């Protein structure tokens, strides 16, 4: 196969995905499977070989992602239902003071989105944004954009949120490095897209807090909420364990410490499975059982959490199928050889692929998984280090974030809860998301030069 023919196959595959999702409204899971079969046929794979690749790609991907996303969903549900997110926000607002509330909100969003989905975090915390805007008389965007920036950055950059988990698994990235770069590059990104841009746009668009939405987003009283220290400790636990496992592996690999029972235990506890099982059990016990929530209700909450998680798991599995078809057909190897000889960095290529799919069809998850599926066969040929592969994950997450507009459900969620029309939402939310995507790319490229 010539590189021209392969380029045509990839372009047609992405075009088919977009038509299936946009025109025919097919679920992304079905659409990705159809595209994988389509690509395999054009690449000349035997029909039975395509079916084998589907089974292998789905099984290999779900073996990791299903466990991590499922545990993360239950973990987030416990935090949400216990009032833990509100406890974080209220304490941070008290510490920072209302004069620096925008900084408290960006940090709140950054922390809360680690276990909680972006849309859920917004719905839980938006009453605080309303209250601050009414009390100060400032535009709702002065407080809302920082909160949204914190939520958006963590949702895209930091495991165990589903997006980076899925991309990291498809690319074979070390989660410890992804978490490290997600935090170190995500914090300055959130600051630029949050308090800095929020102050700028609030001076140009004044949005008053909508009175008719308050009843839909109740906030539990402070007496019913867990303590800030407890919530922060539980959220930090899986991150610390995973980072510790990665650090132990690096030190052992470089012979800085000897392999022993201690390093074996540290690696075991630092695996995402172990870390999230521990964190989930802690959230169930300390945030729910110990505070009097009945066991039947905890079971019901856990079951409820797995509903949206199931959709993400299946879409991610279909992304793994696309990756496997590209590998088994030989397309990935040929593309990798061409990229290896080209001047374009893998980080930039990954960002462009994710951004193109994101802008066209709207879903950040589909954009990230599609880009990861195309990039996965390329990376082994490029012989990138673990930190560089993690930066490719950040680049894909950044590209999958840019230019949220009318084809993205998040656009309409923000428009509704902030009481903005389409133009105002484009000027605020869309620009904020684009800042997240561009800053993430720039910081990832800079980091790649320093490691």
Long-range contacts (C-beta under 8 A, 24 or more apart in sequence): 1-43, 1-44, 1-330, 1-331, 1-334, 3-334, 3-335, 3-338, 6-331, 6-334, 6-335, 9-39, 9-42, 9-43, 9-331, 10-39, 10-331, 10-335, 10-374, 12-38, 12-42, 13-38, 13-39, 13-42, 13-322, 14-356, 14-357, 14-370, 17-357, 17-361, 17-366, 17-370, 18-357, 18-360, 18-361, 21-361, 21-363, 21-366, 22-360, 22-361, 22-407, 28-315, 28-318, 28-363, 28-365, 28-366, 29-311, 29-314, 29-315, 29-317, 29-318, 30-318, 31-318, 32-315, 32-318, 32-319, 32-321, 32-322, 32-366, 32-369, 32-370, 33-318, 33-321, 35-322, 36-318, 36-321, 36-322, 36-324, 36-325, 37-325, 39-322, 39-325, 39-326, 39-329, 39-331, 40-325, 40-328, 40-329, 43-325, 43-329, 43-330, 43-331, 44-329, 45-325, 45-328, 45-329, 49-328, 50-325, 52-328, 53-321, 53-324, 53-325, 53-327, 53-328, 54-321, 54-324, 54-325, 56-324, 56-328, 57-317, 57-320, 57-321, 57-322, 57-323, 57-324, 57-325, 58-317, 58-318, 58-320, 58-321, 60-320, 60-324, 61-169, 61-170, 61-316, 61-317, 61-319, 61-320, 61-321, 61-323, 62-313, 62-316, 62-317, 62-320, 64-169, 64-272, 65-165, 65-166, 65-169, 65-313, 65-316, 65-317, 65-320, 66-313, 66-317, 67-272, 67-273, 67-276, 68-159, 68-160, 68-165, 68-169, 68-272, 68-273, 68-276, 69-160, 69-162, 69-165, 69-166, 69-309, 69-312, 69-313, 69-316, 70-306, 70-309, 70-313, 71-160, 71-273, 71-276, 71-277, 71-279, 71-280, 72-115, 72-160, 72-161, 72-162, 72-165, 72-276, 72-309, 73-305, 73-306, 73-308, 73-309, 74-280, 74-283, 74-284, 74-301, 74-302, 74-305, 74-306, 75-115, 75-160, 75-238, 75-276, 75-279, 75-280, 75-283, 76-115, 76-116, 76-117, 76-120, 76-305, 77-301, 77-302, 77-304, 77-305, 78-280, 78-283, 78-284, 78-287, 78-288, 78-298, 78-301, 79-112, 79-115, 79-116, 79-231, 79-234, 79-235, 79-283, 79-287, 80-116, 80-120, 80-124, 81-288, 81-293, 81-301, 82-225, 82-226, 82-283, 82-287, 82-288, 82-291, 82-293, 83-220, 83-224, 83-225, 83-226, 84-225, 84-226, 84-231, 84-234, 84-287, 85-112, 85-116, 85-121, 85-124, 85-125, 85-231, 86-124, 86-125, 86-128, 86-219, 86-220, 86-225, 87-222, 87-225, 87-226, 87-227, 87-228, 87-231, 88-112, 88-228, 88-231, 88-232, 89-125, 89-128, 90-128, 90-222, 90-225, 90-228, 91-228, 92-228, 93-128, 93-132, 98-132, 98-135, 98-136, 101-132, 101-143, 102-142, 102-143, 102-146, 102-194, 102-195, 102-198, 102-199, 103-146, 103-195, 105-129, 105-143, 105-146, 105-147, 105-150, 105-194, 106-146, 106-147, 106-149, 106-150, 106-190, 106-191, 106-194, 106-195, 107-150, 108-147, 108-150, 109-146, 109-147, 109-148, 109-149, 109-150, 109-151, 109-152, 109-153, 109-154, 109-190, 109-194, 110-150, 110-151, 110-153, 110-154, 110-186, 110-187, 110-190, 111-150, 111-154, 111-232, 111-235, 112-150, 112-151, 112-154, 113-150, 113-151, 113-152, 113-153, 113-154, 113-155, 113-158, 113-161, 114-154, 114-158, 114-160, 114-161, 114-235, 114-239, 115-160, 115-235, 115-279, 115-283, 117-155, 117-161, 117-308, 118-151, 118-152, 118-155, 118-410, 119-409, 119-410, 119-413, 121-151, 122-147, 122-148, 122-151, 122-413, 122-414, 122-417, 123-216, 123-217, 123-417, 124-217, 124-219, 126-213, 126-217, 126-417, 127-214, 127-217, 127-218, 127-219, 128-219, 129-209, 130-209, 130-210, 130-213, 130-214, 131-209, 133-207, 133-208, 133-209, 134-209, 138-202, 139-202, 139-203, 139-205, 139-206, 139-207, 139-208, 140-207, 140-208, 140-209, 140-418, 140-419, 141-198, 141-201, 141-202, 141-205, 141-207, 141-418, 141-428, 142-198, 142-199, 142-202, 143-198, 144-198, 144-207, 144-418, 145-193, 145-194, 145-197, 145-198, 145-201, 145-202, 145-428, 145-429, 145-432, 146-194, 146-195, 146-198, 147-194, 148-194, 148-414, 148-429, 148-432, 149-189, 149-190, 149-193, 149-194, 149-197, 149-198, 149-432, 149-435, 149-436, 150-190, 150-194, 152-193, 152-401, 152-432, 152-433, 152-436, 153-186, 153-189, 153-190, 153-193, 153-436, 153-440, 154-182, 154-186, 154-190, 156-364, 156-368, 156-397, 156-398, 156-400, 156-401, 156-436, 156-440, 157-181, 157-182, 157-183, 157-185, 157-186, 157-189, 157-394, 157-397, 157-398, 157-440, 158-182, 158-183, 158-186, 158-239, 159-242, 159-272, 160-238, 160-272, 160-276, 162-309, 162-312, 162-316, 162-365, 163-364, 163-365, 163-368, 163-397, 163-400, 164-393, 164-397, 165-272, 165-316, 166-312, 166-315, 166-316, 166-319, 166-365, 166-368, 166-369, 166-372, 167-368, 167-369, 167-371, 167-372, 167-393, 167-396, 167-397, 168-390, 168-393, 169-316, 169-320, 170-316, 170-319, 170-320, 170-323, 170-369, 170-372, 170-373, 170-376, 171-372, 171-375, 171-376, 171-379, 171-389, 171-392, 171-393, 172-376, 172-379, 172-389, 173-386, 173-389, 173-390, 173-392, 173-393, 174-246, 174-249, 174-386, 174-389, 174-390, 175-242, 175-246, 175-272, 176-242, 176-243, 176-245, 176-246, 176-247, 176-249, 176-270, 177-246, 177-386, 177-387, 177-389, 177-390, 178-390, 178-393, 178-394, 179-239, 179-242, 179-243, 180-243, 180-246, 180-390, 181-387, 181-390, 181-391, 181-393, 181-394, 181-444, 181-447, 182-394, 183-239, 184-447, 185-394, 185-440, 185-443, 185-444, 185-447, 186-440, 188-439, 188-443, 189-435, 189-436, 189-439, 189-440, 189-443, 190-436, 192-435, 192-439, 193-432, 193-433, 193-435, 193-436, 193-439, 194-432, 197-431, 197-432, 197-435, 198-432, 201-427, 201-428, 201-431, 201-432, 204-427, 205-420, 205-424, 205-427, 205-428, 207-418, 207-419, 207-420, 207-424, 208-419, 209-419, 210-417, 210-418, 210-419, 213-416, 213-417, 213-419, 226-286, 226-287, 226-291, 230-286, 230-287, 231-287, 234-279, 234-282, 234-283, 234-286, 234-287, 235-279, 237-275, 237-278, 237-279, 237-282, 238-272, 238-275, 238-276, 238-278, 238-279, 241-269, 241-270, 241-274, 241-275, 241-278, 242-270, 242-271, 242-272, 242-275, 243-270, 244-269, 244-270, 245-269, 245-270, 245-271, 245-275, 246-270, 312-365, 315-365, 315-366, 315-369, 316-369, 318-369, 319-369, 319-370, 319-372, 319-373, 320-373, 322-370, 322-373, 322-374, 323-372, 323-373, 323-374, 323-376, 323-377, 326-373, 326-374, 326-376, 326-377, 327-376, 327-377, 331-377, 332-376, 332-377, 332-378, 333-377, 333-381, 335-374, 335-377, 335-378, 336-377, 336-378, 336-379, 336-380, 336-381, 336-382, 337-381, 339-378, 339-381, 339-382, 340-381, 340-382, 345-445, 345-448, 346-375, 346-378, 346-379, 346-382, 346-384, 346-388, 346-392, 347-388, 347-391, 347-392, 347-395, 347-441, 347-444, 347-445, 347-448, 348-395, 348-441, 348-445, 349-375, 349-378, 350-375, 350-392, 350-395, 350-396, 350-399, 351-395, 351-396, 351-398, 351-399, 351-437, 351-441, 351-444, 352-399, 353-396, 353-399, 354-395, 354-396, 354-397, 354-398, 354-399, 354-400, 355-399, 355-400, 355-402, 355-403, 355-437, 356-399, 357-400, 358-399, 358-400, 358-401, 358-402, 358-403, 359-402, 359-403, 359-405, 360-407, 361-407, 362-404, 362-405, 362-407, 362-408, 362-409, 363-408, 364-400, 364-401, 364-404, 364-408, 364-410, 365-400, 367-399, 367-400, 368-396, 368-397, 368-399, 368-400, 371-396, 371-399, 371-400, 372-396, 385-451, 387-451, 388-448, 388-451, 391-444, 391-447, 391-448, 394-440, 394-443, 394-444, 395-440, 395-441, 395-444, 397-440, 398-436, 398-437, 398-438, 398-439, 398-440, 398-441, 398-444, 399-437, 399-441, 400-437, 401-433, 401-434, 401-436, 401-437, 401-440, 402-433, 402-434, 402-436, 402-437, 402-438, 403-430, 403-433, 403-434, 403-437, 404-429, 404-430, 404-433, 405-430
